Amino acid sequence: MKRKLFSASLVLIFLILISTVVSAGQYIKIGNGFEPTIDDGKVAWTNNGVIHVYDLTTKKETTVNSSAASHPAISGNKLVWLDESREFPRLTVYDIKTRSRSHITKDVDNSSIPAIYGSRMVWSADSCVYMHDISTSTQTKIATGNNPDIYANRISYDSYSTRDTPQIYVYDITTKKAIDVSQYGDNMFSHIYGDKVIWSDFYNRLGNVRMYDITTGQQTEVTTGNDKTGYDTGGSTDISGNKIVYLKHNDLANIDSGDLYIYDIDTGKSKQLTSGNTAQTPVISSNVIVWSDSGSIYKLNY
């Protein structure tokens, strides 16, 4: 009886190891660099100030002529990034198909990290949120705040405008009105998709992820880590459809890297995707997750 039990245990361990190897084999390295962004079957990232674009269908990588690019963002065939190759920073708008480019210099500083959806892009400078419509070349100051993101007709951002700690606001481009969706805490780094907004709460815990449903008005604690279990930090998060990706780290001195997790909004459950505490800046689009790790860009079809 003991021999059979021991044999069964070996089989179980063997199956677990096989499962682990198979899961690891799903991670595919697609390039070298940092700060990946993804949309519409294309991944872009930076490497030594140069922009790289990878087509997930053709598996071909191309480079864009640049020398001091950072913080790329992509929507369809439009690619934007912060360009610091000259005396004053500017935002570059690049069309992947035509290879044409233009520059935005007004209301841009060294902390202007762009986000884009369709023909509209947003960023912050001097604690103000700006929107630029590429199709009409019009630029608008949206609000006092930082770290904006955009989806369809909504812009999310954090702001100190009415409280001592930053709150998350959502601005409706059509109605030109903003609502406070966080309501408490020390909240930063929002992302928006559809009617869902996620952000990091640094008030009680170091960056745990929260989510607000604009339609229902309900707020959800996506993660609840602590000193003992490890913080489920939201310093780097992203959302697409009913999935949220985030980092869980074990080093409070370095919240920019950690193990990669995915959260299912429908089930309310998280799953660990990587180990080693070295993943950075994950992004998600549909069923594809991309992140950087020690200077390499990885892709996972989830």
N, C-alpha and C positions, 0 to 999 in steps of 0.2 A: 504493500500500500504506500509506504514512504517513497519507494523508488518511482512509482507512477506519479506521485505528487511532485517530486523533484523534476521528473521529465516534463510534466505539464508546465512547470514554472520556466524551464529553459525555453520551451516553445513560445510561451508568452513573451519572454524577454526578447527572443529572436524576432517575433512579429513586430514588437515595438521598435526595435532597431531598424527593421526594414521600412516601417512607416516613416521613421525619422529621416532615413536616407532618401526616400521617395519625395518627402516634403522639401528637403534641402535641394533636391535636383530640380525642383520647379523654379528656383530662383535663377534667373539668367542675367549675366553681366552683359550690358549693352554698350558700355563706354566708360570713359574716365572723366571725372569731374565732380562738380558740386551743384547744389541748388536746382534740382530737376523740377520741371513743370510739365504738365501733360494735358492734352485735349485733342479730341477728334483724330485719334490714331497717331498722334505725333508727340514725341518727347523732346524737350529742349533742356539744355543745362549749360553751365559755364565751366571752362577749364583754362586757368591762367588768363582770364579776361576775354577769352574767345568764346563765342556762342556756337554750340553744336546742336544739330537737329537730327533726330532719329525717327525714321518712318517705321512704325510697328508692322505694317503690312509687307513692305518690300525689304525690311531689315537693313536699309541703307542709311548711313550716317553722312551728313554734309556739314560743312562749317560756314559760318557767316563772318564776313570780314569785320572784325572788331578787335580792340586792343585793351580796353578797360571796362568790360561789361560785367554787370552783376545783377542779381535778382530778376531773372527773366520770368515772363508770364506769357501764356499763349491762349488764343481762342481762335479756332478754325485755322485760317492761313495768316492771321495777324500775330506777330510776335513783338513784345515790347520789353525793354530793359533799361536799367539805370546806366548811363554812360558817363564815366569820369575821365575820359581821355583828354579833355581840354581843361582850361583854367577853371571854368564854371561847369557844374554838373548839368546834365540834360537827360531827358528821356528820349529814347530812340524807338520809333515805330517802324517795323519791317514787315513787308509783304512777302511771304515765303514763295508764292507763285511767280510774282513779277520781279522779285528781288529789289523792289523800290523801297526807299526809306525816307522818313522825315524826322524832324526833331522838335521836341517841346522844351523850351527854355524858361518860360514864364512860370513863376511860383514852383520852382524845383530846387531842392537842396540835396545834400549828401545822404539824407535819410529817406529820400523819396523812393519807396518800394512800390512798384506799380502792380495793379491787378486789372484784368481785362475780361469783358464779356461782350461778344459781338463787336460793335464799332465803338463801344464806350470803354474808357479806361479811367481808373481812379488811383489816387496816391495822396500822400500827405506831405506838407512842408510847413515848417514853423508852426506846428500844431494846428494846421488847418487842412481840411479834406477838400480835394479838388476833383472834378470830373471833366474829361475832355472827350468830345464826340469826334471821332476820326473822320466820319463821313461828312460832317459839316464844318469841321475845324473850329468848333466853338468850345469855350472853356468856362466852367462855372465853379464858384466856391460853394461847396455844399454845407459845411458846418465847421465848428471848432472840434478838432479831434485828431486821431492818429490811427495807423494800421488799418486802412479801409480794405474791404473786399466787395465784389459786385456780382450779382446774379440777376439777369433779366432787368426789371425795373426797381430793384432794391439794392441799397448800399448799406453794409454794416461797418461800424467803426467803434473805437473806444474814445471816451471823452470825460474830462473832469468838469464839464460845464456847469453841473448843478450839485455835485457832491465832492467830498474830500478825496474819495477814491474813484478811479476810473470806472465808468459804467459802459455797457454795450448798448448802442443805439442802432436802429434800422431806419433808414431814410427811404421814403417812397418817391421816386423820381417823378411820377405822375402827379401825386397830390402835393408834393413838396413839403411833406410833414414827416417828422421823426418820432419814434416811440422808444422808450427805455425798456429793453427786454431782459435786463439782468437784475435790476432792482436792489442789489446789495453786493457786497464783496469788493475785491480789488481785481477788476476784470480786464483782460487784454487779449489780443491776437484772435480776433473773431474771423470766422469763415461762414459763408452763406451759400445754401443750395436750396432752391425751391422755397418752401415756407419754413425751413429749418435753419437756425443759427447756432453755431457752436463757438465756445470761447474757453479761455483758461482763467480759473479763479485762483488768485494768489493771496487771498485774504486769510482764510483758515488753513489752507493746504497749499503746497507749492505747485500750483498749476493744474489741479484736477479739472477735468473737462465737464462743462455744463452745456446743455442744449435747450433751446426755446423753440416751441412750435408757434409760429405767428398766427396760424389759423385757430388753434385751440386755446392759446394763451398759457399752455402748460410748460413748466420748466422741469428738466430731468437732470439728475446727477448721473452722467455717463460713467465716471470713475470715482472711486472713493478711497484711494490709497492713503497711507499714513507712514509715520516713521518706521513702524515695524514691518509692514508689508511692502514698502517701497511706494514712492509717489507715482501716480499715473499722470505724468506731467502733460500739459497741453501746450508747452512752448512751441512744439511743431505738431500741428494737426491738419486734417483736411476732411472734407465731406463730399460724397457723391451718391445720389440716390438714397438708399437706406443704409449706407455704410459710412462709418467714421474710422479713420486711421489716426493713431496717436502713438507717442513714445512713453514707455514706462522706464524710468531710470533708477539707479541705485546710488548715484553720486550727487549729493545735493549741491556740490560746487560746480557741477557741469550738467545743466538741464537741457543742453542742446543735442545730446545724444542719449541713446538708450535702446531697449528692446522694442521692436515694432509689434503693435497689436491692432486688431480690427474689431470694431464694435458693430453689431447688427441692431439697428434701431427697432426692428420688428420684434425681435426676441429679447432684447435688453441684455445680451450676453456678449462677452469679449473673448477673443482667441489670440494667443501669442503666435507670431509669425516668424520672428527671428530671435536669436540668442547671442550673447556676447556684449550687449550694452554699447554697441558702436554704431547703430543705425542713426541717420540724420535726415531731417527735412522730408518726411514722406508726403507724397501726393497721390490722389486717387482719381480715376475717371472711369466710369462704368465698372467693369470687373478687372481693371488693371491698376496695380499699385507700383509705384516707382519710388526709390529712395537712394540716397548716397551712403556709402560706408567706406571709410578710409580711402577716399579719393576714387572710388569706383561707383558706377551707376548700375543699380540692379532693378529688374522688372519681375513682377509676379502676377500671373493670371489667377485671380481668385475665383 
